Amino acid sequence: MDSRYVPSSHTSMAFEADGSLILHSARTGAVGMVEQSQADEARRALLPNTVTMGPLSELMTDLVKGGYLVPEGTDEKLLAHNRFITRYSSRSLSLIVMPTEQCNFRCTYCYEKFLRGEMSPELQQAIVDFVQSHELDQLTVSWFGGEPLLASGVVLNVTEALYNHCRAAGISFVCMSTTNGWHLEPDLAEKLISVGATRFQVTIDGLQHAHDERRKAADGSGTFQKIIDNLRYLKSTSHDFHVTLRHNFDPESLREAEDFVEFLKTEFSGDNRFVTHFHPIGKWGGPNDEVLDVCEGRDKISGWSHLRALSLKAGIGSNTALQALQPNGNICYAANPRSFVIGSDGRVYKCTVELDSMDRNIVGQLHPDGTMSLDWSKMALWCETNGMEEGRKCTSCYFSPTCHGAWCPKEWLDENDCACPPTKQTIRETLPLIQIESRLARKPAHSVQSCAD
């Protein structure tokens, strides 16, 4: 008896200008393109209630491989759920660590309160002991703040200890720093990279006049030029690193988007160690919230899409677009039961935006002996998504395998509904950009001689 295949309930599609069809499966993460000559045939096969009989043509076989067509009777919800619960695996651990809560910047949209100073030597060792007490396959450490590199000694000490432990134990180790870039000077950058801290997120909020207005130093002076000088040094080396150039945009900065991206092109295009990440400025609980002019609603989504398109046209890829299309790719770190934010005093949080502002976010404590106590009733608030409950909108959403209603658990705690990830809201614009990005990703990395040689 011939097999019967039906369209997946998790497929999205968009057409290129030449008539070719771009497909995405939220359940498998596959992104594929069907040439114009076969696009209509593929689209007809993917119409609701269509049955495709085997034996399959080469085109239909490819649609099955990508997960766009599935055998009749496939329980796709169960398959997506089984992948979702892998986040409970005890073999992986993600730590977002605040070595200090102090900062040398005073950004206009900042929500942090700078309450505490540098982490004690006892707590530094407690982090190492905590990690070593777990049998892991993968460890991810993200340095956050405040400004983490104000406490560069803490960052280097703990990173080196964890790096050596992971190498000896055969554990995959990923380490990044979310830094304002001021202290990412050549000497410190070399030391960080040597101990496995090879990923950095550095914010550039427009051209110099705009950046210096939004991201002032604590003494009111500008910060743009030193950050760019530090990034230029990194670019001049042959090291294997990854820098995400974050840009927080608002209505005013969007008016200079073309000039800003042209600057990024001049500085960083052709070197795929540098990628972009665009994020709308929000009212995140800081003292200036009332006077901030922010992008909201559709303006937020269109601004994000516009900046991404400009960046790709300039030859600079994105760090999040492809990842966000993967299964579980839009699940917030705060919804991951194996992800913890560790404050400089050992407090354990889930969300880096909420921090101390609400008690529900203080979920535990890391103790000097390397043990961590957790309040599991609070943990459940963040980790047990209600978006997939029967009758909720996420249960019938084609995009749900990427987020399961857990794109932002803070929103589901504050609102009556689950927010949808921006990638879903811009899927028709995103898919053609993904095709461009995939071609960029295949280009070889820029390579030059190291200035340190």
SVG drawing of the C-alpha trace seen along z (x, -y; Angstrom):
<svg xmlns="http://www.w3.org/2000/svg" viewBox="-10 -65 65 67">
<polyline fill="none" stroke="black" stroke-width="0.4" points="0.0,0.0 1.4,-3.4 2.3,-5.8 0.2,-8.9 1.8,-12.3 0.1,-15.5 1.3,-19.1 3.0,-19.8 1.1,-22.1 4.4,-24.0 5.4,-25.2 5.7,-28.9 6.5,-30.1 7.4,-33.2 8.1,-34.0 11.3,-35.5 11.0,-38.2 11.9,-35.7 9.0,-33.4 11.0,-30.8 9.5,-29.5 11.2,-29.7 10.0,-27.3 10.6,-27.0 9.7,-24.2 9.4,-25.4 9.4,-21.7 12.7,-20.7 14.3,-24.1 14.8,-23.4 14.9,-26.4 14.8,-25.5 14.2,-27.0 12.2,-25.6 13.1,-27.0 10.5,-28.9 9.9,-26.1 8.6,-23.8 7.3,-26.4 3.6,-26.0 3.8,-22.2 5.3,-22.5 2.8,-25.1 -0.1,-22.9 1.3,-19.9 1.4,-22.1 -2.2,-23.3 -4.3,-22.3 -6.1,-18.9 -3.9,-17.9 -2.8,-14.2 0.4,-13.3 0.6,-9.6 3.8,-7.6 6.0,-6.7 7.4,-10.2 9.1,-12.4 12.4,-13.9 10.8,-17.2 8.3,-15.6 11.1,-13.5 12.9,-16.7 9.7,-18.2 9.5,-15.1 13.2,-15.4 12.7,-19.0 9.6,-18.2 7.2,-20.2 5.4,-17.0 4.8,-14.3 3.4,-10.8 -0.3,-10.9 -1.1,-10.4 2.1,-11.9 1.7,-13.4 3.7,-16.6 2.7,-18.1 4.3,-15.1 7.5,-15.4 7.8,-19.1 7.0,-18.5 9.7,-15.7 12.2,-18.2 11.0,-20.9 11.6,-18.8 15.2,-18.2 15.9,-21.5 15.5,-19.6 18.6,-17.6 21.0,-17.6 23.9,-17.3 23.9,-21.0 24.2,-24.1 24.0,-27.8 25.3,-30.5 24.9,-34.2 27.3,-35.7 27.5,-39.3 31.1,-39.7 30.1,-43.2 26.9,-45.3 28.8,-48.5 29.2,-50.2 31.3,-53.0 28.5,-54.0 25.2,-55.7 23.1,-54.8 19.9,-56.8 17.7,-53.6 19.5,-51.6 17.3,-50.0 20.0,-48.8 20.6,-50.2 24.3,-49.4 23.7,-48.1 26.7,-45.9 30.4,-45.7 32.8,-43.0 32.2,-39.3 34.2,-37.9 37.0,-35.3 34.8,-32.9 31.9,-33.2 34.3,-33.0 35.4,-29.6 31.8,-28.7 31.0,-29.0 33.8,-26.7 32.8,-24.2 29.2,-24.3 30.1,-23.5 32.5,-20.8 29.8,-19.1 27.8,-18.4 28.4,-15.8 28.1,-17.9 28.3,-17.6 28.0,-21.3 28.6,-24.5 27.8,-28.0 29.0,-31.0 27.9,-34.5 29.5,-37.4 27.0,-40.2 26.8,-43.3 26.8,-46.2 29.9,-46.2 31.6,-42.8 35.1,-43.9 35.2,-46.4 35.9,-43.2 38.3,-41.8 40.2,-39.9 37.1,-38.0 36.2,-37.2 39.7,-36.0 40.1,-33.9 36.8,-32.1 36.9,-31.7 40.3,-30.1 39.3,-27.7 36.2,-26.6 38.0,-26.5 40.7,-24.1 38.0,-22.0 36.0,-21.6 39.1,-20.7 40.1,-18.1 36.6,-16.6 35.8,-16.7 32.9,-19.3 31.9,-21.6 32.7,-25.2 31.2,-28.4 32.0,-31.7 30.8,-35.2 30.8,-38.7 28.1,-41.3 30.4,-44.3 30.1,-48.0 33.5,-47.6 35.4,-50.3 37.7,-47.9 38.0,-45.5 41.5,-46.8 44.2,-44.8 45.9,-43.4 42.7,-42.3 41.2,-41.0 44.3,-38.8 44.0,-37.4 40.3,-36.7 40.6,-34.9 43.5,-32.8 41.3,-31.3 38.3,-30.5 36.3,-33.7 36.0,-34.2 32.5,-35.7 31.6,-39.3 28.5,-41.4 29.3,-45.1 26.7,-47.8 27.1,-50.6 24.1,-52.9 24.6,-54.7 27.2,-57.1 29.4,-58.9 27.1,-61.8 24.1,-59.5 26.0,-56.9 27.7,-59.4 24.3,-60.9 22.7,-57.6 25.7,-55.8 27.6,-58.3 30.4,-57.5 29.6,-58.0 31.4,-61.4 29.2,-62.4 31.9,-62.1 31.6,-60.3 32.5,-56.6 32.2,-55.8 35.8,-56.3 37.5,-54.1 35.0,-51.3 35.6,-51.4 39.4,-51.5 39.1,-48.3 37.0,-46.6 39.5,-47.6 42.3,-45.9 40.3,-42.7 39.6,-42.8 43.3,-43.2 44.1,-39.9 43.8,-36.4 42.1,-35.1 39.1,-32.9 36.5,-35.0 32.9,-36.2 31.6,-39.7 28.0,-40.6 27.5,-44.3 24.3,-45.2 22.4,-48.3 19.5,-49.5 17.3,-51.5 14.5,-54.1 12.6,-56.3 15.4,-58.9 18.2,-56.4 16.1,-54.8 16.3,-58.0 20.0,-57.6 19.9,-53.8 21.4,-53.9 24.4,-56.1 25.0,-53.9 25.0,-50.7 27.3,-52.2 29.7,-52.9 29.4,-49.3 30.1,-48.1 33.2,-50.2 34.5,-48.9 33.4,-45.2 32.0,-43.8 33.9,-40.9 34.9,-39.6 32.3,-37.0 33.7,-37.2 31.5,-40.3 27.7,-40.0 24.8,-42.4 21.9,-42.2 19.2,-44.9 16.9,-45.5 14.3,-48.1 14.9,-50.3 12.2,-49.7 10.9,-51.1 12.7,-48.5 12.2,-50.1 14.9,-52.8 14.6,-56.3 14.2,-57.8 11.4,-55.6 8.9,-58.5 10.9,-60.5 12.1,-57.7 10.8,-57.8 10.5,-54.1 9.3,-52.1 6.1,-50.3 3.7,-47.9 4.3,-47.5 7.0,-50.3 9.1,-48.1 8.9,-45.1 9.4,-47.2 12.4,-48.9 14.0,-45.6 13.3,-44.2 14.7,-47.4 17.9,-47.3 18.5,-43.6 17.9,-44.1 20.4,-47.0 22.9,-45.0 22.7,-42.0 22.9,-44.2 26.1,-45.6 27.5,-42.1 27.2,-41.7 25.2,-38.8 23.0,-38.4 23.7,-36.3 20.1,-35.4 18.1,-35.1 19.0,-31.5 19.0,-30.4 15.5,-31.8 14.1,-29.6 15.3,-26.4 13.3,-24.2 13.3,-25.8 15.2,-28.8 12.9,-31.4 12.7,-30.1 14.0,-32.7 16.9,-31.7 14.7,-32.6 12.4,-29.7 15.2,-27.2 15.3,-25.3 19.1,-24.8 19.9,-28.5 20.7,-30.7 21.7,-34.3 24.2,-34.6 24.5,-38.1 27.8,-39.4 26.6,-38.5 25.5,-35.0 21.8,-35.7 20.3,-33.6 17.8,-35.1 16.1,-34.0 15.6,-37.3 18.4,-39.9 15.9,-42.6 13.8,-42.1 16.8,-41.4 15.9,-42.7 12.9,-44.7 10.4,-41.9 10.8,-39.1 9.5,-36.5 12.8,-36.8 15.1,-36.0 14.8,-32.2 17.8,-31.1 21.2,-31.5 24.7,-30.3 26.5,-29.4 30.3,-29.7 30.5,-25.9 29.5,-25.6 25.9,-24.5 22.9,-26.3 19.5,-26.4 16.5,-27.1 12.8,-28.0 11.2,-25.7 7.8,-27.4 9.4,-30.6 11.4,-28.6 8.1,-27.2 6.8,-30.6 9.5,-31.2 10.0,-27.7 6.6,-26.1 5.1,-27.9 1.3,-28.2 1.3,-29.0 0.8,-25.4 -2.2,-24.7 -5.2,-23.3 -7.2,-26.1 -4.4,-28.7 -3.3,-30.2 0.1,-28.5 -1.4,-25.0 -2.5,-25.8 0.3,-28.1 2.5,-27.0 5.5,-28.6 5.1,-27.1 7.9,-24.5 10.4,-27.4 9.0,-29.0 6.3,-26.9 4.8,-30.2 8.0,-30.9 9.6,-33.7 9.3,-36.0 8.2,-34.5 8.3,-38.0 5.5,-39.0 3.4,-35.9 3.7,-36.8 2.8,-40.4 0.1,-40.0 -2.8,-37.8 -1.4,-36.4 1.9,-35.1 3.9,-37.4 4.9,-36.2 8.6,-36.4 9.5,-39.1 10.7,-36.4 7.2,-35.0 5.7,-38.5 8.2,-39.2 8.4,-35.7 7.5,-36.7 10.2,-39.4 12.7,-37.2 12.7,-34.2 14.2,-36.0 16.8,-37.6 17.7,-34.1 18.5,-33.1 20.9,-36.1 22.4,-35.3 23.0,-31.7 25.1,-32.8 27.1,-35.2 27.7,-32.4 29.3,-30.3 32.0,-32.9 35.4,-32.2 36.3,-34.3 38.6,-37.3 42.1,-36.4 45.1,-38.7 48.3,-38.5 48.0,-39.2 49.4,-42.5 50.6,-40.5 52.8,-38.2"/>
</svg>
